[in-house]
Amino acid sequence: MKTEFELLQALPLFRKISIQGLQTMMDCFCGEFVHLKKGDTFLGDKNKAACLISGKVSTLELGRFCPMPTKELPYTAIEDCLILVMESHMLLYPCYGCCFFHAQLLENMREDGIDLKALEC
């Protein structure tokens, strides 16, 4: 069974980012993995972004960040799944450290056509 970080690394969005970089990124961006069972609803704080890592969730595309769902429009797990949740501001704006993994992730997001403005809170 693959670890959560191996699942992340397998997605095009996280290409060229080492597992060590992903682990550091989780700490820097206040990241957390959320496991949902089929039928569970998913919602959260407006200042966060979500990325489907495995499984299926209504309106979430695998390997793409989107704004966190709200109470008015929660997402529903179509099958068991894993979601990465991160602070939007930390995700979108590099810190003074200008870490390689952060620069790479932002470049990947731009190349993949992710609407960064939609993630701003």
C-alpha positions in Angstrom: 0.0 0.0 0.0 1.3 3.4 -1.0 1.9 6.1 1.7 0.1 9.4 1.5 3.3 11.0 0.3 3.8 8.4 -2.4 0.2 9.1 -3.6 1.0 12.8 -3.8 4.2 12.2 -5.6 2.4 10.1 -8.3 0.1 13.1 -9.2 1.3 15.4 -12.0 0.7 18.4 -9.8 3.5 17.4 -7.4 6.0 16.4 -10.1 9.6 17.1 -9.4 9.0 17.4 -5.6 10.7 14.9 -3.4 9.0 13.1 -0.5 11.2 15.1 1.9 10.0 18.3 0.1 6.4 17.1 0.4 6.8 16.5 4.1 8.3 19.9 4.7 5.5 21.5 2.6 2.9 19.9 4.8 4.5 21.5 7.8 5.0 24.9 6.1 1.4 25.1 4.7 -0.4 23.7 7.7 -1.4 20.7 5.6 -3.4 17.8 6.7 -4.8 14.6 5.0 -8.5 14.0 5.4 -9.8 10.5 4.8 -13.5 10.2 3.8 -15.7 7.2 3.5 -18.3 6.8 0.7 -21.2 9.1 1.4 -19.3 11.4 3.8 -19.7 15.2 3.3 -16.7 17.5 3.2 -16.6 21.2 4.1 -14.3 23.5 5.9 -12.9 27.0 6.4 -12.9 29.5 3.6 -9.2 30.2 4.0 -8.2 26.7 3.0 -7.8 24.8 -0.3 -8.5 21.1 -1.0 -6.9 18.7 -3.4 -8.3 15.2 -4.1 -5.4 12.7 -3.8 -7.3 9.4 -4.4 -10.9 8.3 -4.7 -13.9 10.3 -6.0 -15.6 13.3 -4.6 -18.4 15.4 -6.2 -17.0 18.4 -8.1 -13.4 17.7 -7.1 -11.0 16.8 -9.8 -8.1 14.4 -9.0 -4.8 16.2 -8.4 -6.1 19.8 -8.6 -6.5 22.4 -5.9 -9.8 24.1 -5.5 -11.4 26.3 -2.8 -12.6 24.6 0.3 -16.3 23.6 0.1 -18.7 25.6 2.3 -21.7 24.6 4.5 -23.9 25.8 1.7 -22.2 23.7 -1.0 -20.4 20.7 0.7 -18.7 18.0 -1.4 -19.8 14.4 -1.0 -17.5 11.4 -1.3 -18.7 9.1 -4.1 -16.2 6.5 -2.9 -13.6 6.3 -0.1 -11.0 9.0 -0.7 -8.1 11.0 0.5 -8.0 14.8 0.4 -5.1 17.1 1.0 -6.1 20.4 2.8 -3.8 23.4 3.1 -4.0 27.0 4.1 -4.7 29.0 0.9 -2.5 32.0 1.8 0.5 29.8 2.6 0.0 27.8 -0.6 -0.2 30.9 -2.9 2.4 33.2 -1.4 6.0 32.1 -1.0 7.7 32.9 2.3 11.1 34.5 2.6 12.8 31.1 2.5 11.7 30.7 -1.2 11.8 26.9 -0.8 12.4 24.8 -4.0 9.3 22.7 -3.4 7.1 25.7 -3.1 8.4 27.4 -6.2 8.0 24.0 -8.1 4.4 23.5 -6.9 3.4 27.0 -8.0 5.1 26.5 -11.3 3.2 23.1 -11.7 -0.1 24.8 -10.8 0.4 27.5 -13.4 1.5 25.0 -16.1 -1.6 22.8 -15.3 -3.9 25.8 -15.6 -5.1 26.0 -12.0 -6.9 29.2 -11.3 -4.8 30.6 -8.5 -7.1 33.6 -8.0 -10.0 31.2 -7.2 -8.0 29.9 -4.2 -7.5 33.4 -2.7 -9.6 34.0 0.4 
